[in-house]
Amino acid sequence: GPAVSSTTTVLIRRSLPELLKGDSAVLECAITQLSSSDLYVTFQANGVDFPEKQYVDLPASNGPHSLTRRFSIPKSHWKTDNTFTCKVNQGFSNSWVSSSKVKLFGE
C-alpha cells in the first residue's frame, strides 16, 4: 500500500484568554496531522486520566486534520506540583501523548 507518513503532533498549553480571567484554569490540547477517524481526547494530571473523554468524529477528507480541545481543570487539582498532559486515542492501537507538559503555576 502507499506509504503514509503519520506525523501527528499533540501539544498542550494553557489557554491565554482564560488565564487572564484568573478564576479558571483551562488547558488546550492542540492536535495536528490527524487522519480521518473517530478519536477521543483525554487530559491527565501527573499521568492519571481525568474521567472525561472528549469524542471527536472527523469527516473523511484528503488532507490531515487539525483540532483543538479545551478542558477546565477542577479546583481540586489546582496544585503547584501537578503536571498536565493530554492524550489522543484513535482506534484501538493508536495513541499520542503531548510531548510537552504544563503546570498551572509558575513556568
C-alpha positions in Angstrom: 0.0 0.0 0.0 1.0 3.6 -0.2 3.4 4.9 2.4 1.6 7.3 4.7 3.8 9.4 6.9 1.9 10.0 10.1 3.5 12.8 12.0 0.7 13.5 14.4 1.7 16.1 16.9 0.0 16.8 20.2 0.7 20.0 22.2 -0.7 21.1 25.5 -0.8 24.7 26.6 -2.6 27.0 28.9 -5.5 28.9 27.4 -4.4 32.5 27.5 -7.8 34.3 27.4 -8.9 32.0 30.3 -5.7 32.6 32.2 -6.3 36.3 32.2 -9.6 35.9 33.9 -7.8 34.5 36.9 -10.6 32.3 38.4 -10.4 29.4 36.0 -7.7 27.0 34.8 -8.3 25.9 31.2 -5.9 23.9 29.2 -5.9 23.4 25.4 -4.8 20.3 23.6 -3.8 21.2 20.0 -3.5 18.2 17.6 -2.2 18.4 14.1 -1.7 16.0 11.2 -4.6 13.7 12.1 -6.1 11.2 9.7 -9.8 10.9 9.3 -11.1 8.7 12.0 -13.0 8.6 15.3 -10.9 9.5 18.2 -11.2 10.9 21.7 -9.0 13.2 23.8 -8.3 12.8 27.5 -6.4 15.1 29.9 -4.1 13.8 32.6 -2.8 15.1 35.9 0.5 13.5 36.8 -0.1 10.8 34.2 -3.6 9.8 35.5 -6.6 10.3 33.2 -9.4 12.6 34.2 -12.6 10.6 33.6 -14.0 12.9 30.9 -13.4 11.8 27.3 -13.9 14.3 24.5 -15.1 12.3 21.5 -14.3 13.7 18.0 -15.7 12.4 14.7 -13.5 13.6 11.9 -15.1 13.8 8.4 -13.4 11.9 5.6 -11.0 14.2 3.7 -7.9 14.1 1.5 -5.7 16.0 3.8 -4.9 15.7 7.5 -7.0 17.4 10.2 -6.1 19.8 13.0 -8.2 20.4 16.0 -8.1 21.9 19.5 -9.9 20.7 22.6 -10.2 22.6 25.9 -10.5 21.3 29.4 -11.3 23.1 32.6 -9.1 21.8 35.4 -11.2 21.1 38.6 -10.1 23.3 41.5 -9.2 20.2 43.5 -6.3 19.8 41.0 -5.0 23.4 41.3 -1.7 22.3 42.9 1.7 23.7 42.2 3.3 20.3 41.7 0.7 18.9 39.3 1.8 18.5 35.7 -0.8 18.1 33.0 -0.7 16.3 29.7 -3.2 15.4 27.0 -3.6 12.2 25.0 -5.2 11.4 21.8 -6.6 7.9 21.3 -7.5 6.8 17.8 -8.9 3.4 17.1 -7.7 0.5 19.2 -4.0 0.8 18.8 -3.0 4.4 18.1 -2.4 7.0 20.8 -0.3 10.1 21.1 0.6 11.9 24.3 1.6 15.6 24.3 5.3 15.9 24.1 5.1 18.8 26.5 3.7 19.1 30.0 2.3 22.2 31.6 1.9 23.3 35.2 -0.8 25.7 36.3 1.5 27.8 38.4 5.0 29.0 37.6 7.0 28.4 34.4 
